């Protein structure tokens, strides 16, 4: 194997590693889970600090608290799912012997 071929193989390996990292980084479960956790924290805090007038408007149901907790549970579900079943990097198709140019 020539030096040029070795360099090409190293470049391909490096690009495959970067592709796998990008696939894991932009997994939809990470984005959805993160957003639900952040918004769930905000809405839960709004529910904890609700005044008596706010509760009276909602027939004494602290809807912000319950909604915030539900959002937290859903966001944590997505993040745990991501941890338990991580995405696999797409494998490139195997190059056929007939596709390579003949020298």
JOBEL-V310265 format. One record per pair of residues at least 12 apart in sequence whose ideal C-beta (glycine too) atoms are under 10 Angstrom apart, sorted by the first residue. I is the first residue (numbers start at 1). GAP is how many residues later the second one is. D is the distance in whole Angstrom. If there is no record, write none. Layout:
I/GAP/D  I/GAP/D
This chain:
12/80/9  15/77/10  16/73/7  16/74/9  16/75/9  16/76/7  17/72/8  18/71/10  19/70/6  19/71/7  19/73/9  20/67/9  20/68/8  20/69/3  20/70/8  20/71/10  21/68/8  22/67/9  23/63/10  23/64/6  23/65/8  23/66/5  23/67/7  24/58/9  24/62/6  24/63/6  24/64/9  24/65/8  25/62/10  26/61/9  27/51/10  27/54/10  27/55/6  27/59/8  27/60/5  28/50/9  28/54/9  28/59/10  29/48/9  29/49/5  29/50/7  29/51/10  29/52/6  29/53/4  29/54/10  29/56/9  29/57/10  29/58/8  30/48/8  30/49/7  30/52/6  30/57/9  31/47/9  32/42/9  32/43/8  32/45/10  32/46/5  32/47/9  32/50/10  33/41/8  33/42/5  33/43/7  33/44/7  33/45/3  33/46/4  33/47/8  33/48/8  33/49/7  33/50/10  34/41/7  34/44/8  34/45/7  34/48/10  35/36/9  35/40/7  35/43/9  36/34/9  36/35/5  36/36/7  36/37/9  36/38/5  36/39/3  36/40/8  36/41/9  36/42/7  36/43/9  37/34/8  37/35/6  37/36/10  37/37/9  37/38/4  37/39/7  37/41/9  37/42/7  38/33/9  38/34/10  38/37/8  39/28/10  39/29/8  39/32/6  39/33/9  39/36/8  40/27/8  40/28/5  40/29/7  40/30/8  40/31/3  40/32/4  40/33/8  40/34/8  40/35/6  40/36/9  41/27/7  41/30/9  41/31/7  41/34/9  42/22/10  42/26/7  42/29/9  43/20/9  43/21/5  43/22/8  43/23/9  43/24/6  43/25/3  43/26/9  43/27/9  43/28/6  43/29/9  44/20/7  44/21/6  44/22/9  44/23/8  44/24/3  44/25/6  44/26/10  44/27/8  44/28/6  45/19/9  45/20/9  45/23/7  46/16/10  46/17/10  46/18/5  46/19/8  46/21/9  46/22/7  47/15/5  47/16/8  47/17/3  47/18/3  47/19/7  47/20/7  47/21/5  47/22/8  48/14/8  48/16/8  48/17/6  48/20/8  49/15/9  49/16/10  50/12/6  50/13/9  50/14/6  50/15/7
